[in-house]
Amino acid sequence: PLSLSMIAEEVGFNAQYLGKLFHEETGENFKAFITRIRMEKAMELIWNTNKKIYLIAEEVGFSNYRYFTTLFQKHTGLTPTAYKKG
């Protein structure tokens, strides 16, 4: 698990302030950024490994497989299984 408040605490900033700075610098909010990075890594793992989808979901930070599948489909337009089939 990774959160803006964890990072803010680590670097000594207020979470709201850090979130604002992050958005100003990247054009994305922190949660969207983390989700995008996780989805990109999941896509890479699905395409390049033979790992089970639920293991990939856990590896990229999702303990709930159904939630991962829903987000993956929103991000790619395909379910993880359909993405693997190409």
Residue pairs with C-beta under 8 A, 6 or more apart in sequence:
1 61
2 34
2 61
4 15
4 18
4 19
4 22
4 30
4 31
5 15
7 18
8 14
8 15
8 17
8 18
8 19
9 15
11 18
13 21
18 30
19 29
19 30
22 28
22 29
22 30
22 33
23 29
23 30
26 33
28 36
34 61
35 71
35 75
36 75
38 60
38 61
38 62
39 60
39 71
39 72
39 75
39 76
41 59
41 60
42 56
42 57
42 60
42 68
42 72
42 80
43 76
43 83
45 51
45 56
45 59
45 60
46 53
46 56
46 80
46 83
46 84
47 83
47 84
49 56
51 59
53 65
53 69
53 80
53 81
53 84
54 65
56 80
57 63
57 64
57 65
57 68
57 69
57 80
60 68
62 68
62 71
68 80
69 79
69 80
72 78
72 79
72 80
72 83
73 79
73 80
76 83
